[in-house]
Amino acid sequence: MLTFAAGVPVAIDGRQLTPLEIITELNQRAGAQGVGRIDMVEDRLVGIKSREIYEAPAAITLITAHSELESVCVELDLARFKRGVEQRWTELIYDGLWFSPLKRALDAFIAEASAQVSGDVRMRLHGGQAVVTGRRSDASLYDYALATYDTGDTFDQSLSKGFIDLWGLPSKIAAIRDRRVAGA
């Protein structure tokens, strides 16, 4: 089990560790199970493609666990935007721009976006995969009573019709316009 506080890994199986100790231990544990072996063709900054083979067991394990914890702790719009920020952050690192002003600004955004990403993630490391088998957080936005889609849930399903009408309105108006323009 991995424990995170404000997006940062802080423990394995309830043992408080530094991030370096966590990476070292996960490299051994996940690596022994074949997790994190990556064979890919990359686009180099200078314009050539290069086949690279990496072993990053701790990184893959932590990214997988963190992503699953985010899925219950971060609201939709923030999560969507963060995925784009993560992609650009990764490109900056790959291109050697660790100390760039943009990377520093993205660090601040990621720290703020991860402020509520705290809790535990249970994982199974086996057969080259890091599989999440459970997640829990006091900062979770998940509410089973809202999401059952069954009788007795607390979500007022009668609100759906109005939401669908409003959400689909721009598409409906565009379709009317397109029919009008095509007929002209």
HELIX and SHEET records of a PDB file:
HELIX    1   1 PRO A   19  ALA A   32  1                                  14    
HELIX    2   2 PRO A   57  CYS A   73  1                                  17    
HELIX    3   3 LEU A   76  TYR A   94  1                                  19    
HELIX    4   4 PRO A  101  ALA A  113  1                                  13    
HELIX    5   5 TYR A  144  ALA A  147  1                                   4    
HELIX    6   6 GLN A  157  LEU A  159  5                                   3    
HELIX    7   7 SER A  160  GLY A  183  1                                  24    
SHEET    1   A 5 ARG A  15  GLN A  16  0                                        
SHEET    2   A 5 VAL A   8  ILE A  12 -1                                        
SHEET    3   A 5 LEU A   2  ALA A   5 -1                                        
SHEET    4   A 5 GLY A 119  HIS A 126 -1                                        
SHEET    5   A 5 GLN A 129  ARG A 136 -1                                        
SHEET    1   B 2 ARG A  37  ASP A  43  0                                        
SHEET    2   B 2 LYS A  49  GLU A  55 -1                                        
END                                                                             
